[in-house]
Amino acid sequence: MNRFEEPGADAGSRAVSRRRLLQIGVSVPLASWLLEACSSSSSQPSGSAPNGPENFKGVTLQVVTRDGGGMDNTAPGIKAAIDSWSKRTGGNVQFTLLGFTDVPIKYAGYVASQDSSVDILYAADPFVGQFQDKLYLDLTHQVGNTSVFLPGTIQALTRDGHLYALPIHSEMEFFIYNKQYFQEAGLNPDNPPNTWEELFAAAPKLKKGNRTANATPLLAPNEVIFYFAIFMNSTPTKLISPDGRKLQVGGSDGLSVFQTWYDGVVTHKFFDSSVLTDPGSEYDTGKIFNQGNTASMLNFSELYEDATNPGAPGGAQVPSTVADQVGATIMPGIKAGTSGSCNGFEGFGVSRFTTHQAAAVSFVREMTSREPEKIMNLTKQFPSSRKDVLSDPEVLAIYPVAKILEKQGQYNIDRYGEPYFTQLEQVFSQTMTGLWKGTSSPAQAQEQVMTQGQAAIDKFYSGS
């Protein structure tokens, strides 16, 4: 699922997994002597130009973002924003790409040195949760009306009521399947099972020769919490308490997650065991699906679009041989009528140390304005974070999966980016691997995660 070494290792030549982007976190000591950031206000709608003309001639903004595509100056929407903003304001923009494992260390360095050379920063839930106002400028009163965005995208980039970035897209995982294989297994391809139990029971009929029932690397390095949360989010209980201090997997809902995970991986072998620990990415599982070698996968809309396109290789790097058989629906739930997923929202914030605050805020708003967002969505790179783009007739005509994303977004799609992620991920990884290998039962795994995971959280907050 990811091709990275641990933070600090040489991963420069490795491809980027979006889930890896959205889950990694590194706890680093942060200086307590940070200056308070200046703040200004704007009553303009987010993404729109102010009433008066903006003149940033002579200003060159430095943007730091992750590599891997879609969030840099070659992406169609961002490129359009650069062109329109430069033409309108006279300013220039330069992008610097970081390997994802380098991002938290770089960001910690920016904080420690109060680096003013960087103006705009890539943002995702884990980084917002880790750095908050130590690095990101509070945009709450700088970007005006945020109701144009899907609420979940704003929530993911907000902490304690403070908005630290604007969202570029509204990616989230959902269930993608092969209609033909499902029909051959006696399932209704237009109304597939909506519980994990029903899907698991169909595993023997979904398999054929080398074809598996589902290709999803639930135990990939640094991805275990991400996938665990997909199951957990279909229950009424959230994985972590709102204040971030309590792990909440110890009750009956938590036990149902461990049991469901065990049933799918061990009992029914619904999830392909040869893929469980795959250190590749969602693009790897997309390749398996596109080649017709699995009946289903949990993945993002970008890979859904790849699967429905028989001509271009796309992110999966192989043309789809099943383009006319691709189906999609919201995630199954542990109980009928429930669903849960994890989001993949990304965006950009402004460095609190920038000397070009007005220009930086202006460009972040430009990138998330309607026209660049529409261009991005029409190229099917990412689904827009804006409601007025997702509902645009031109977008709906070529992007029907938007309806599924809208429905999936009505359920819990939290991904729980916290500053202690690395320590907690280690607990989940060791425990769930043990559950797969048979060294523990679901109840024992629950107790281990609850005890060791809470200890890791307590240790983080105690500063020890």
Secondary structure as GFF3:
##gff-version 3
##sequence-region A 1 464
A	DSSP	alpha_helix	18	23	.	.	.	ID=ss1
A	DSSP	beta_strand	60	66	.	.	.	ID=ss2
A	DSSP	alpha_helix	76	89	.	.	.	ID=ss3
A	DSSP	beta_strand	92	98	.	.	.	ID=ss4
A	DSSP	three_ten_helix	100	102	.	.	.	ID=ss5
A	DSSP	alpha_helix	103	113	.	.	.	ID=ss6
A	DSSP	beta_strand	120	124	.	.	.	ID=ss7
A	DSSP	alpha_helix	125	131	.	.	.	ID=ss8
A	DSSP	three_ten_helix	132	134	.	.	.	ID=ss9
A	DSSP	alpha_helix	151	156	.	.	.	ID=ss10
A	DSSP	beta_strand	158	159	.	.	.	ID=ss11
A	DSSP	beta_strand	162	163	.	.	.	ID=ss12
A	DSSP	beta_strand	166	167	.	.	.	ID=ss13
A	DSSP	beta_strand	174	178	.	.	.	ID=ss14
A	DSSP	alpha_helix	179	184	.	.	.	ID=ss15
A	DSSP	alpha_helix	196	201	.	.	.	ID=ss16
A	DSSP	alpha_helix	203	206	.	.	.	ID=ss17
A	DSSP	alpha_helix	224	232	.	.	.	ID=ss18
A	DSSP	alpha_helix	252	262	.	.	.	ID=ss19
A	DSSP	pi_helix	263	267	.	.	.	ID=ss20
A	DSSP	alpha_helix	282	290	.	.	.	ID=ss21
A	DSSP	beta_strand	296	299	.	.	.	ID=ss22
A	DSSP	alpha_helix	301	307	.	.	.	ID=ss23
A	DSSP	three_ten_helix	314	316	.	.	.	ID=ss24
A	DSSP	three_ten_helix	323	325	.	.	.	ID=ss25
A	DSSP	beta_strand	326	329	.	.	.	ID=ss26
A	DSSP	beta_strand	346	350	.	.	.	ID=ss27
A	DSSP	alpha_helix	357	367	.	.	.	ID=ss28
A	DSSP	alpha_helix	370	378	.	.	.	ID=ss29
A	DSSP	alpha_helix	387	390	.	.	.	ID=ss30
A	DSSP	alpha_helix	393	398	.	.	.	ID=ss31
A	DSSP	alpha_helix	402	408	.	.	.	ID=ss32
A	DSSP	alpha_helix	421	437	.	.	.	ID=ss33
A	DSSP	alpha_helix	442	462	.	.	.	ID=ss34
###
